Amino acid sequence: MKRHLLAIIFLFFSTGLLAQSPALNVTVKGMVVDSATNKTMDFVTIALQDIKTKSAVKSTLTKTDGSFQIATKKGQYNIVLAFMGYANKTIALDSTVSEVNLGSIKFSASAQQLNEVQVTGVKPLMKQEVDRISYDVQADPESKVVTALDMMRKVPMVSVDGQDNIKLRGTGNYKILLNGKESALLAKNPSDVLKAMPGTNIVRIEVITTPPAKYDAEGLAGIINIITQKKGDEGYNGSVSANYNTVWGTRVNASATVKQGKFGFNTDIGWNTRPELSSDFFNQTDFFDPATGAVTSSIVQNGSRFSGRKSKYANAELSFEADSLNLITASLNYYNGDNTQGNSQFSVKDSDDVRTASYNTFNNGKSQYKGTDLGLDYQLGFKRNKDQLLTVSYKYSESDNEQFNNVTSDHGLGYNQPDYKQYNNSGSKEHTGQLDYVQPFKVLTIEAGGKMIIRDSYSDFSTAKLAAGDVFVTDPSQVNNFIYSQDVYSLYNSYQLKFTKYTVKAGLRLERTVIDGAFSEGGIAQRYNNLVPSLSIQRSLKSSSLTFGFTQRIQRPYIDQLNPFVDRSNPQYVNVGNPYLRPTTNNNFELGYSNFTKGSININTNYSFSNNSIESVTSYLGGDTTGTTFANVGQNKNLGLDVNINYPITTKLNVNINAEIRRVWLRGTYNGEFYSAAGQQGHVFTYTSYKFDSGYRVGMNINFDSRYVMLQGTDNYWVGGSLYVSKELLNKKLNISLGVNNPFAKFNKLDFRTRTRDFSTTNYFYNYYRAIGFGLQYKFGRLNANIKKNQRGINNDDKSSGGRN
């Protein structure tokens, strides 16, 4: 941390000196190399330090070849080198000469960054069904000591990247459900909620790679369905837990279930606060001459960014079983999150080797997200067959998101705009009605139903600029009220045939989508129909099974991708949505093998392709500004292999490997330029655990997530590891746990690259890496008879989840 603060101080002090444009009559140059590997090092901070005052008078960064050159007026100086994970190095300079060449400078690391290995269950955790694979979280003892997000890393075909983004088959284009239903808890950022939720709250996690016709057609890669604890028996039971983590902060959770006669009630509430933490970042964009390809100008930004979070959530469900054939269930989901975020950055622009800009900017922002779901389900059974069901469901959902940015500057060289404030208030309201009917026969089950979603979204945003007298005046050119409605009407019919060794499930879903939108620059009106087929076949063998699946999936753009709000929190890197996006259709084929002889082995191969896919794209906006948006520009092909092995070496020692490798082909044209990208990507998550007779359990893991193929560049890779220890007390009612994530490095570096014919951008930031956590969980209560649950309900999985790739 001291090294980071020193580097920031260097950059801050150098800003004033650059603005004064002194006579430059001392030049120092050299090259920085790693003392261990002898390789050159880029982006090392080089600062000239005044010998008497010990203050920095100027600073720069080494180039990609490790070289640097820095000039200032004559004086007595030291050169100071600073870089994450390296001990600061100071070199005295000869004040009698005007040009100093330090040659090759050896730079030594202060600590080695190491990796590790992981935790988990003691018995087979997987279940392969005809159209999905399930991970039994309750059978995994590590669920007592880690968060729900940590449990997601173990699920076949699911990975969590270095920024805690959840991906299914390497993409963010999937749907995530809670207990089979779209939930306000997971709508905005599922990783935030799952980080605040203990693993013990989850019963199982389903990956539905070939969703049957009863599910909405949205989600290109499939559906992740998280089933939480609902078991409640005559009487009551519950648990309370508290955790502290040096990075994720404090987490408190309580759950309870009560069953009395015909009534049943269960609830789960939680609260999480993450302290405000800051880390360093760096951005550099080189602009090219269109004719020659030569660099004409460059802008470099570095500084620190900060963020903090407070959130709370609640689930509640009340059931009334009037008799054996009539069941009414009411549910509530609620989530509220308050975030603070911002940055302090120093920007420098050079054009044709001439310094044209040098200034500091500061952003202090905040945002609030809240969401609520209210649901009511009525289930009617029939005397002649307990599996014959008619279900009528209604659901109301509301979400709101408020965002505020306050951007100020020291108005140094080349910065010509006033301070400004940005406001954006967006959200949606939706009403959903659904009817489902299930008719079972001896070997055949027929399902049919219909659904209607009426969804209205909005986004009101404005920018107010500082005028005379410290008054902020709204800029009429940066005001917009975006109104967007998306109504979906659907009918489905599916059939399942179940024989001794074969199970076949096939269906069709017809969807009619009606879209209308209005904003200051125009309006949109789209009408389209989709007929979505699905087919799943499972062949059961002695202790294994083979599965085949085919389905089409639709990606409909939604408010986060459509919103025309122009985010100018960083004036040089603008983000904006695209209200003209159109839906994408994806075709998925898969073939899987599962074996449960000892432990479990699941191998799945899959191929998918889509045209006109929605991709994140960046373009040159003029001056020193680039803009990122979404566009229907991609042709996407994906060939993947997923392997999940859970193997009990002994009754106490268990090993699990969750791995994926994919070959990706991307093609697309944007702004008249053709892009083509192809390559491999994937992840590996291995964990092992050992249980002692005394009630102790220890485990460790290794997690690797590769760079991912993108249309205009690449993103980061990361390697991580964790160590856990837990102890059961009081007849297994109390569990105490201690965990350490990535103990050998405080930060990890996540870097991203984008290249077009107009510019090339490199940016990276340091993410908090090392974390130490302590947790307590206590269970109480006594149980006798299960609460009856509705077997059908509303699943609003038709909206795009977004995400990278």
C-alpha positions in Angstrom: 0.0 0.0 0.0 2.8 2.4 0.8 4.2 1.9 -2.7 0.8 2.7 -4.2 0.5 5.8 -2.1 4.0 6.9 -3.0 3.3 6.5 -6.7 0.0 8.5 -6.5 1.9 11.3 -4.6 4.5 11.3 -7.3 1.9 11.7 -10.0 0.0 14.4 -8.1 3.1 16.6 -7.6 4.2 16.2 -11.1 0.9 17.6 -12.4 1.7 21.1 -11.2 5.1 21.1 -12.6 3.9 20.0 -16.0 1.4 22.9 -16.1 4.3 25.4 -15.5 6.2 24.1 -18.6 9.8 24.7 -17.1 12.9 24.7 -19.2 14.0 21.1 -19.6 17.8 20.9 -19.4 18.3 17.6 -17.6 17.5 14.3 -19.3 17.6 10.8 -17.6 16.9 7.6 -19.5 17.3 3.9 -19.0 15.6 0.5 -19.1 14.1 -1.5 -16.3 14.4 -5.3 -16.2 13.3 -7.9 -13.7 16.3 -9.1 -11.7 15.1 -12.7 -11.6 13.9 -13.3 -15.2 16.0 -10.6 -16.9 12.9 -9.6 -18.9 12.0 -5.9 -19.5 9.1 -4.4 -17.4 6.4 -2.1 -18.7 4.4 0.4 -16.7 6.9 0.8 -13.9 6.5 4.3 -12.2 9.7 6.3 -12.7 9.9 9.5 -10.5 12.5 12.2 -10.1 12.8 13.0 -6.3 14.3 16.2 -5.0 17.2 15.2 -2.7 16.6 17.9 -0.1 12.7 17.9 0.2 12.3 14.2 -0.7 9.3 15.3 -2.9 8.6 14.1 -6.4 9.1 16.7 -9.1 8.2 14.6 -12.1 7.2 11.1 -13.0 6.6 8.8 -16.0 6.0 5.2 -16.8 8.2 2.7 -18.6 7.2 1.7 -22.2 6.3 -1.8 -23.4 10.0 -2.4 -24.0 11.0 -1.3 -20.5 12.6 1.9 -21.5 11.9 5.4 -20.1 13.1 9.0 -20.6 12.3 11.8 -18.2 13.4 15.5 -18.4 13.3 18.5 -16.1 15.2 21.6 -15.0 18.7 21.1 -13.5 19.0 20.2 -9.9 19.9 17.5 -7.4 17.7 14.4 -7.8 17.3 10.8 -7.1 15.5 8.4 -9.5 12.9 6.2 -7.7 11.3 3.1 -9.2 7.9 1.8 -7.9 5.8 -1.1 -9.0 3.3 -3.5 -7.4 5.0 -6.4 -5.6 8.5 -4.9 -6.0 10.7 -3.1 -3.4 11.1 0.6 -4.3 14.5 1.3 -5.7 16.4 4.6 -5.4 19.3 5.7 -7.5 21.4 8.9 -6.9 22.0 11.0 -10.0 25.1 13.1 -10.9 24.0 16.7 -10.7 26.9 17.9 -12.8 25.8 16.4 -16.1 22.8 17.3 -18.3 22.2 13.8 -19.8 22.3 10.6 -17.8 22.0 7.1 -19.3 21.4 4.6 -16.5 21.4 1.6 -18.9 19.8 -1.6 -17.7 18.4 -1.3 -14.1 17.8 -4.5 -12.2 14.5 -4.4 -10.3 13.8 -7.0 -7.6 10.4 -8.4 -6.4 9.7 -8.0 -2.7 7.6 -11.2 -2.5 6.8 -14.1 -4.8 3.1 -14.6 -5.8 2.2 -18.2 -5.3 -0.9 -20.3 -6.0 -2.8 -23.0 -4.2 -5.4 -25.8 -4.2 -9.0 -26.3 -2.7 -12.1 -27.9 -0.8 -15.2 -30.1 -1.1 -17.6 -32.9 -0.7 -17.5 -36.5 0.5 -20.0 -38.3 -1.7 -21.2 -38.0 -5.3 -22.5 -34.4 -5.8 -23.9 -34.6 -9.3 -27.2 -35.8 -10.8 -27.6 -36.0 -14.6 -31.2 -35.7 -15.9 -32.5 -35.7 -19.4 -32.2 -31.9 -19.9 -30.0 -30.7 -17.0 -27.3 -31.5 -14.5 -27.6 -30.7 -10.8 -25.0 -30.0 -8.1 -26.1 -31.1 -4.7 -24.8 -28.2 -2.5 -26.1 -29.8 0.7 -24.0 -32.9 0.1 -20.9 -30.7 0.0 -19.5 -30.1 3.5 -17.7 -27.0 2.3 -21.0 -25.2 1.9 -20.8 -24.6 5.7 -17.7 -22.4 5.4 -17.9 -20.5 2.1 -20.4 -18.2 0.3 -22.9 -19.2 -2.3 -20.7 -17.5 -4.9 -17.8 -19.9 -4.0 -20.2 -22.8 -4.5 -20.9 -21.6 -8.0 -17.3 -22.2 -9.0 -17.8 -26.0 -8.5 -20.8 -26.4 -10.8 -20.2 -28.0 -14.1 -20.0 -25.6 -17.1 -20.1 -22.6 -14.7 -17.1 -20.4 -13.9 -16.5 -17.2 -11.9 -13.8 -14.8 -13.3 -11.4 -12.4 -11.6 -14.1 -9.7 -11.2 -16.6 -12.3 -9.8 -18.7 -12.3 -12.9 -20.6 -15.6 -13.3 -20.4 -17.3 -16.7 -22.1 -20.3 -18.2 -20.1 -22.0 -20.9 -17.8 -19.0 -21.1 -20.5 -16.4 -21.7 -22.7 -14.0 -19.7 -25.6 -14.6 -22.0 -27.7 -17.0 -19.8 -30.6 -16.7 -17.3 -30.2 -17.1 -13.6 -33.3 -18.1 -11.6 -34.0 -18.4 -7.9 -36.2 -21.4 -7.0 -37.3 -21.6 -10.7 -38.3 -17.9 -10.8 -36.9 -14.6 -12.0 -35.9 -12.7 -8.8 -35.2 -9.1 -8.0 -32.5 -10.5 -5.7 -30.5 -11.6 -8.7 -31.6 -9.2 -11.4 -28.9 -6.5 -11.1 -25.8 -8.2 -10.0 -26.1 -11.9 -8.9 -22.5 -12.1 -7.7 -23.1 -9.4 -5.1 -26.1 -11.2 -3.6 -24.4 -14.6 -3.7 -21.3 -13.2 -2.0 -23.6 -12.1 0.9 -25.4 -15.4 1.1 -23.9 -18.5 3.0 -23.5 -21.7 1.0 -25.7 -23.5 3.5 -28.7 -21.6 2.2 -28.6 -23.4 -1.1 -30.0 -27.0 -1.6 -28.7 -27.5 -5.2 -27.7 -25.6 -8.3 -29.2 -26.8 -11.6 -27.6 -26.1 -15.0 -30.3 -26.5 -17.7 -28.5 -26.6 -20.9 -31.4 -27.8 -23.0 -34.4 -25.9 -21.4 -37.7 -27.5 -22.1 -40.5 -25.6 -23.8 -42.1 -24.5 -20.5 -39.2 -22.1 -20.0 -39.0 -18.7 -21.8 -36.6 -18.9 -24.8 -34.2 -16.2 -23.5 -30.6 -17.1 -22.4 -28.2 -18.2 -25.2 -26.1 -20.6 -23.1 -29.0 -21.9 -21.0 -30.3 -21.4 -17.4 -28.8 -21.5 -14.0 -31.5 -22.4 -11.4 -30.5 -21.9 -7.7 -32.7 -23.9 -5.3 -32.6 -22.5 -1.7 -33.5 -24.1 1.6 -37.3 -24.5 2.0 -37.5 -27.6 4.2 -39.7 -26.8 7.0 -41.5 -29.4 9.1 -44.2 -29.4 11.7 -42.6 -27.2 14.4 -39.8 -24.9 13.5 -36.1 -24.8 12.5 -33.6 -22.1 11.5 -30.0 -20.9 11.5 -28.1 -17.7 12.1 -24.6 -17.0 10.7 -22.1 -14.2 10.8 -18.9 -13.7 8.8 -16.2 -11.2 8.5 -13.8 -10.9 5.5 -11.0 -8.4 5.1 -12.1 -7.6 1.5 -15.8 -8.5 1.3 -16.6 -7.0 4.8 -19.2 -8.2 7.3 -22.1 -10.5 6.4 -25.0 -11.5 8.7 -27.7 -14.0 7.7 -30.7 -15.6 9.4 -33.2 -18.1 8.1 -36.2 -19.8 9.7 -39.0 -22.1 8.8 -42.3 -22.7 10.7 -44.9 -25.3 10.0 -48.2 -25.4 11.9 -51.2 -27.3 10.6 -52.2 -26.1 7.1 -49.8 -23.1 7.2 -46.2 -23.0 6.4 -43.8 -20.1 6.4 -40.1 -19.7 5.6 -37.9 -16.7 5.4 -34.2 -15.8 4.7 -32.8 -12.4 5.4 -29.3 -11.0 5.1 -27.1 -7.9 5.4 -23.7 -7.2 4.0 -21.4 -4.2 4.2 -18.1 -3.9 2.3 -15.6 -1.2 3.4 -14.6 1.5 1.0 -11.3 0.2 -0.6 -9.1 1.8 -3.2 -6.6 0.4 -5.8 -4.5 1.6 -8.7 -5.5 1.6 -12.4 -3.9 2.6 -15.7 -5.3 3.5 -19.2 -3.4 4.2 -22.3 -4.9 4.9 -25.8 -2.7 5.4 -28.9 -4.5 7.0 -31.9 -3.4 6.1 -35.4 -3.1 7.9 -38.7 -5.7 6.2 -41.0 -3.4 6.3 -44.0 -0.1 5.2 -42.5 -1.1 3.5 -39.3 1.5 5.6 -37.4 0.7 6.8 -33.8 -0.3 10.4 -34.0 -1.2 11.0 -30.4 -1.5 9.2 -27.0 -3.4 9.7 -23.8 -2.3 8.1 -20.6 -4.4 8.0 -17.4 -3.3 6.6 -14.1 -4.5 7.0 -10.5 -6.7 5.1 -8.0 -10.3 4.1 -7.9 -12.4 3.3 -4.9 -15.7 1.5 -4.1 -17.8 0.5 -1.1 -21.1 -1.3 -0.7 -24.0 -1.9 1.7 -26.7 -4.3 0.9 -29.6 -6.2 2.4 -32.0 -8.8 1.1 -35.0 -10.8 2.2 -37.0 -13.8 0.9 -40.3 -14.9 2.4 -42.9 -17.5 1.4 -46.2 -18.4 3.0 -48.2 -21.5 2.0 -51.7 -22.5 2.8 -52.7 -26.1 2.1 -56.5 -26.1 2.2 -56.6 -29.8 1.6 -54.7 -32.4 -0.3 -55.7 -31.0 -3.7 -55.6 -27.2 -3.2 -52.5 -25.2 -2.4 -52.0 -21.4 -2.3 -48.5 -19.9 -2.0 -47.5 -16.2 -1.6 -43.9 -15.1 -2.0 -41.8 -11.9 -1.5 -38.3 -11.1 -2.6 -36.5 -7.8 -1.7 -33.1 -6.4 -2.3 -31.5 -3.0 -1.6 -28.0 -2.0 -2.3 -26.1 1.3 -1.8 -22.8 1.7 -3.5 -20.1 4.4 -3.4 -17.6 4.6 -6.2 -15.2 7.0 -7.8 -11.6 7.7 -8.9 -8.8 10.2 -8.9 -6.8 10.2 -12.1 -4.0 12.1 -13.8 -4.2 12.4 -17.6 -1.5 13.2 -20.0 -1.8 13.6 -23.8 1.0 13.9 -26.3 0.5 14.7 -30.0 3.5 14.4 -32.4 5.8 14.3 -29.3 4.3 17.6 -28.0 2.6 17.6 -24.6 -0.9 19.0 -25.3 -2.8 18.0 -22.1 -1.9 17.4 -18.5 -4.6 17.5 -15.8 -6.2 15.8 -12.9 -9.9 14.7 -12.7 -11.9 13.4 -9.8 -15.1 11.5 -9.7 -17.2 10.9 -6.6 -20.2 8.9 -7.4 -22.9 6.8 -5.7 -25.7 4.5 -6.8 -28.6 2.7 -5.3 -30.4 -0.4 -6.6 -33.6 -1.9 -5.1 -35.9 -4.5 -6.3 -39.1 -6.2 -5.2 -41.0 -9.3 -6.3 -44.5 -10.2 -5.2 -46.0 -13.5 -6.3 -49.2 -15.5 -5.8 -49.7 -19.2 -7.0 -52.7 -21.5 -6.9 -52.2 -25.2 -7.5 -55.1 -27.6 -8.1 -54.5 -31.3 -7.9 -56.8 -34.1 -9.2 -58.0 -37.2 -7.3 -57.4 -39.7 -10.1 -53.6 -38.8 -10.3 -51.5 -36.9 -7.8 -49.2 -35.8 -10.6 -52.0 -34.2 -12.7 -51.8 -30.5 -11.9 -53.2 -27.1 -12.9 -51.4 -24.0 -11.8 -52.4 -20.4 -12.1 -49.7 -17.8 -11.2 -49.3 -14.0 -11.0 -46.2 -12.0 -10.3 -45.4 -8.3 -9.9 -41.8 -7.1 -10.1 -40.4 -3.7 -9.7 -36.8 -2.5 -9.8 -35.1 1.0 -9.6 -31.6 2.1 -10.1 -30.3 5.5 -9.3 -26.8 6.6 -10.4 -24.9 9.8 -9.7 -21.5 11.0 -10.9 -19.8 14.2 -9.7 -16.8 15.0 -12.0 -14.4 17.8 -11.1 -10.9 18.8 -12.4 -8.0 21.0 -11.6 -8.4 22.3 -15.1 -4.8 21.9 -16.1 -3.3 22.0 -19.5 -5.7 21.0 -22.3 -8.8 20.4 -20.1 -11.5 22.7 -21.5 -14.8 21.6 -20.1 -16.5 22.7 -16.8 -17.1 20.5 -13.8 -20.3 18.6 -14.2 -22.8 16.3 -12.5 -24.6 13.3 -14.1 -27.9 11.9 -12.9 -29.6 8.7 -14.2 -32.7 7.1 -12.7 -33.8 3.9 -14.4 -36.0 0.9 -13.7 -38.8 -1.3 -14.7 -42.2 -2.6 -13.7 -43.7 -5.8 -14.9 -46.9 -7.9 -14.5 -46.8 -11.6 -15.4 -49.7 -14.1 -15.7 -49.2 -17.7 -16.4 -51.2 -20.9 -16.7 -49.6 -24.4 -16.6 -51.2 -27.8 -17.0 -49.5 -31.2 -16.5 -51.2 -34.5 -17.7 -49.3 -37.7 -16.8 -50.0 -41.1 -18.4 -48.1 -44.4 -17.9 -45.0 -43.6 -20.0 -46.1 -40.2 -21.4 -46.3 -36.8 -19.7 -47.9 -33.9 -21.5 -47.3 -30.3 -20.5 -49.0 -27.2 -21.9 -49.5 -23.6 -20.9 -49.5 -19.9 -21.8 -47.9 -16.8 -20.4 -48.1 -13.0 -20.7 -45.5 -10.5 -19.6 -46.3 -6.8 -19.6 -43.0 -4.9 -19.0 -42.4 -1.2 -18.9 -39.0 0.3 -18.4 -37.7 3.9 -18.2 -34.5 5.9 -17.9 -34.4 9.6 -17.1 -30.9 11.2 -17.2 -29.4 14.6 -17.4 -26.1 16.5 -17.1 -25.7 19.7 -15.1 -22.6 21.8 -15.8 -20.9 24.3 -13.5 -21.7 27.9 -14.5 -20.9 31.3 -13.0 -21.4 31.7 -9.3 -20.9 28.0 -8.5 -24.3 27.2 -9.9 -24.9 24.0 -11.9 -27.1 24.5 -14.9 -28.7 21.6 -16.8 -27.3 21.1 -20.3 -30.4 20.6 -22.6 -28.3 18.6 -25.1 -27.6 16.0 -22.5 -31.1 15.4 -21.2 -33.1 12.3 -22.2 -36.2 10.5 -21.1 -36.2 6.9 -22.4 -39.4 4.9 -22.2 -39.4 1.3 -23.3 -42.1 -1.4 -23.2 -41.5 -5.0 -24.0 -44.5 -7.4 -24.0 -44.1 -11.1 -24.5 -47.0 -13.5 -25.2 -46.2 -17.2 -25.4 -47.8 -20.7 -25.7 -45.9 -24.0 -25.2 -46.5 -27.7 -25.5 -44.1 -30.4 -24.5 -44.0 -34.2 -24.3 -41.9 -36.6 -22.2 -41.7 -40.3 -22.9 -40.0 -42.4 -20.2 -39.0 -46.0 -20.9 -36.8 -48.4 -19.0 -33.6 -47.2 -20.6 -34.6 -44.2 -22.6 -36.1 -40.8 -21.7 -37.2 -38.4 -24.5 -38.4 -34.9 -24.0 -39.5 -32.7 -26.9 -41.5 -29.5 -27.2 -42.3 -26.3 -29.1 -42.7 -22.8 -27.7 -44.3 -19.9 -29.7 -43.4 -16.4 -28.6 -44.8 -13.1 -29.8 -42.7 -10.0 -28.8 -44.0 -6.4 -29.0 -41.6 -3.6 -28.4 -42.2 0.2 -28.4 -39.7 2.8 -27.2 -39.4 6.6 -27.3 -36.4 8.9 -26.5 -35.2 12.4 -27.5 -33.5 11.2 -30.7 -36.4 9.1 -32.0 -38.4 6.0 -31.3 -38.4 2.3 -32.0 -41.2 -0.2 -32.8 -40.4 -3.9 -33.2 -42.7 -6.9 -33.7 -41.4 -10.4 -34.1 -42.4 -14.1 -33.6 -40.2 -17.0 -32.6 -41.0 -20.7 -32.8 -38.5 -22.4 -30.5 -37.9 -26.2 -30.6 -36.3 -28.3 -27.9 -35.3 -31.9 -27.8 -33.5 -34.0 -25.1 -32.7 -37.7 -25.1 -31.2 -39.7 -22.3 -30.0 -43.3 -22.5 -29.5 -45.0 -19.1 -26.7 -47.6 -18.8 -25.8 -49.8 -15.8 -24.1 -47.0 -13.8 -23.9 -44.2 -16.3 -25.9 -42.4 -18.9 -25.7 -40.7 -22.3 -27.6 -37.5 -23.1 -28.2 -35.6 -26.3 -29.9 -32.2 -26.6 -30.8 -29.6 -29.2 -32.6 -26.3 -28.6 -32.8 -22.7 -29.9 -32.4 -19.8 -27.5 -33.2 -16.1 -27.9 -31.2 -13.2 -26.5 -33.5 -10.2 -26.2 -31.7 -6.9 -25.3 -32.9 -5.2 -22.2 -32.5 -2.0 -20.3 -28.8 -2.2 -19.4 -27.9 -2.7 -23.1 -30.6 -0.4 -24.6 -30.4 2.6 -22.2 -29.1 5.6 -24.3 -27.7 7.2 -21.1 -24.2 8.5 -21.9 -21.9 7.7 -18.9 -19.2 10.3 -18.9 -17.8 9.5 -15.5 -14.4 9.2 -17.3 -14.5 11.9 -20.0 -12.1 10.1 -22.3 -13.9 6.7 -22.2 -17.7 7.1 -22.7 -20.2 4.2 -22.3 -23.7 4.3 -23.8 -26.5 1.8 -24.6 -28.1 1.2 -28.0 -31.9 1.4 -28.2 -32.0 -0.1 -31.7 -30.6 -3.5 -30.7 -32.4 -6.5 -32.2 -32.8 -10.0 -30.7 -30.4 -12.9 -31.4 -31.2 -16.5 -32.0 -28.7 -19.2 -31.0 -28.7 -22.9 -31.9 -27.3 -25.3 -29.3 -26.3 -28.9 -29.7 -24.8 -31.0 -26.9 -23.7 -34.6 -26.1 -23.0 -35.7 -22.6 -21.7 -38.7 -20.6 -22.2 -39.3 -16.9 -20.8 -42.1 -14.7 -21.5 -42.6 -11.0 -19.7 -45.8 -10.2 -17.4 -44.2 -7.6 -17.9 -40.5 -7.1 -19.1 -39.0 -10.4 -17.7 -38.1 -13.8 -19.5 -35.8 -16.2 -18.2 -35.1 -19.7 -20.2 -32.7 -22.0 -19.4 -31.6 -25.5 -21.4 -28.8 -27.1 -21.5 -26.7 -30.2 -23.5 -23.5 -30.8 -23.8 -20.8 -33.4 -25.6 -17.6 -33.9 -25.7 -14.8 -36.4 -26.2 -11.1 -35.7 -25.1 -11.6 -32.1 -25.0 -8.7 -29.6 -21.4 -7.7 -28.9 -19.7 -5.0 -26.9 -17.9 -2.6 -29.4 -15.7 0.4 -29.0 -15.2 3.2 -31.6 -13.3 6.5 -32.0 -15.5 9.6 -31.2 -13.1 12.3 -32.1 -10.5 14.3 -30.1 -9.1 12.1 -27.4 -12.4 10.2 -26.7 -13.5 6.6 -27.4 -17.0 5.2 -26.8 -18.3 1.8 -25.9 -21.7 0.5 -26.8 -23.6 -2.7 -27.9 -24.4 -3.7 -31.5 -25.7 -6.6 -33.6 -22.5 -7.2 -35.4 -21.3 -10.6 -34.5 -21.3 -14.1 -36.0 -20.5 -16.4 -33.1 -19.5 -20.0 -33.2 -18.6 -22.0 -30.1 -17.2 -25.6 -29.7 -16.7 -26.7 -26.1 -15.7 -29.6 -23.8 -16.7 -29.6 -20.1 -15.4 -32.1 -17.6 -16.4 -32.4 -14.0 -14.9 -35.2 -11.7 -15.8 -35.7 -8.1 -13.7 -38.6 -6.7 -13.5 -39.8 -3.1 -10.0 -41.2 -2.7 -10.9 -42.4 0.8 -14.0 -41.9 3.0 -12.2 -38.8 4.4 -10.3 -37.4 1.4 -12.2 -36.1 -1.6 -11.0 -34.4 -4.8 -12.9 -32.5 -7.4 -12.0 -31.0 -10.8 -14.2 -28.7 -12.8 -12.7 -27.8 -16.2 -13.7 -26.3 -19.5 -12.0 -25.6 -22.8 -13.6 -23.9 -25.7 -12.8 -22.9 -29.3 -14.4 -19.6 -30.2 -14.9 -18.0 -33.6 -16.1 -14.4 -33.9 -16.7 -12.3 -37.0 -18.4 -9.0 -37.4 -18.4 -5.5 -39.1 -18.8 -2.3 -37.2 -18.4 1.3 -38.4 -17.3 -0.1 -41.8 -14.4 -2.2 -40.3 -14.4 -6.0 -40.5 -13.2 -7.8 -37.3 -12.3 -11.5 -37.0 -11.1 -13.2 -33.8 -10.6 -16.9 -32.9 -8.9 -18.8 -30.2 -9.2 -21.0 -27.1 -10.5 -20.1 -23.7 -11.5 -21.9 -20.6 -11.2 -22.5 -16.9 -10.0 -25.1 -14.3 -11.2 -25.3 -10.7 -9.7 -28.0 -8.6 -10.4 -28.6 -4.9 -9.7 -31.2 -2.3 -10.8 -31.7 1.3 -10.0 -33.9 4.3 -12.3 -34.6 7.2 -10.9 -35.5 10.6 -12.7 -37.7 13.2 -12.6 -34.8 15.7 -14.9 -32.7 13.6 -12.3 -30.6 11.8 -12.3 -30.2 8.1 -9.5 -28.7 6.0 -9.5 -27.9 2.3 -7.7 -26.0 -0.4 -8.3 -25.0 -4.0 -6.8 -23.6 -7.2 -8.8 -21.6 -9.8 -7.6 -20.6 -13.2 -9.7 -18.5 -15.7 -8.1 -17.8 -19.1 -8.3 -14.8 -21.3 -11.5 -14.8 -23.4 -11.9 -14.2 -27.1 -13.5 -10.9 -27.9 -14.4 -9.2 -31.2 -12.0 -6.3 -30.7 -9.5 -7.5 -28.2 -8.9 -9.7 -25.2 -9.7 -9.5 -21.5 -7.8 -10.7 -18.4 -6.8 -14.1 -17.0 -6.3 -14.9 -13.4 -5.1 -17.6 -11.0 -6.3 -17.9 -7.5 -6.3 -20.2 -4.5 -7.9 -20.6 -1.1 -7.4 -22.5 2.2 -10.3 -23.3 4.6 -10.5 -24.8 8.1 -13.8 -25.6 9.9 -14.8 -27.2 13.2 -18.2 -28.6 14.2 -19.3 -28.2 17.8 -22.4 -28.7 20.0 -23.5 -31.9 18.2 -23.0 -30.3 14.8 -25.2 -27.3 15.6 -22.4 -24.8 15.7 -19.8 -24.5 12.9 -16.7 -22.3 13.1 -14.7 -21.6 10.0 -11.5 -19.7 9.0 -10.5 -19.1 5.4 -7.7 -17.4 3.5 -7.9 -16.5 -0.2 -4.7 -15.9 -2.2 -2.4 -15.4 0.8 0.8 -14.5 -1.1 -0.3 -11.3 -2.9 -2.4 -8.4 -1.7 -3.5 -7.5 -5.3 -3.8 -9.2 -8.7 -3.5 -7.3 -11.9 -6.4 -7.5 -14.4 -5.6 -6.2 -17.9 -7.7 -5.6 -21.0 -6.8 -4.7 -24.6 -8.9 -3.2 -27.5 -7.7 -2.5 -31.0 -9.4 -0.9 -34.0 -8.0 0.8 -37.1 -8.3 4.1 -35.4 -6.8 3.4 -32.0 -5.4 0.8 -29.5 -6.3 0.8 -25.8 -4.6 -0.9 -23.0 -5.9 -0.7 -19.5 -5.4 -2.5 -16.3 -6.3 -2.2 -12.6 -5.4 -3.9 -9.4 -8.0 -6.0 -7.7 -7.9 -6.8 -4.0 -6.7 -10.4 -3.9 -5.7 -11.5 -0.4 -8.6 -11.9 1.9 -9.0 -13.5 5.4 -12.4 -14.5 6.6 -13.9 -15.8 9.8 -17.4 -17.3 10.2 -19.9 -18.7 12.7 -23.1 -20.6 12.0 -25.6 -21.9 14.5 -28.6 -24.2 13.7 -31.7 -24.6 15.9 -35.1 -26.2 15.9 -37.0 -29.4 15.5 -38.8 -30.9 12.4 -41.5 -33.4 11.7 -43.5 -32.9 8.4 -42.6 -31.2 5.1 -44.2 -28.0 3.9 -45.9 -28.7 0.5 -44.7 -26.6 -2.4 -46.1 -25.5 -5.7 -44.7 -27.7 -8.5 -45.2 -24.9 -11.2 -44.7 -21.2 -11.1 -43.6 -18.1 -13.0 -40.1 -18.1 -14.5 -39.4 -14.8 -16.2 -36.2 -15.9 -17.8 -36.7 -14.0 -21.1 -34.4 -11.1 -20.4 -30.8 -10.9 -21.4 -28.3 -11.1 -18.6 -25.6 -9.3 -20.5 -22.0 -10.0 -19.6 -18.8 -10.2 -21.5 -18.3 -12.2 -24.8 
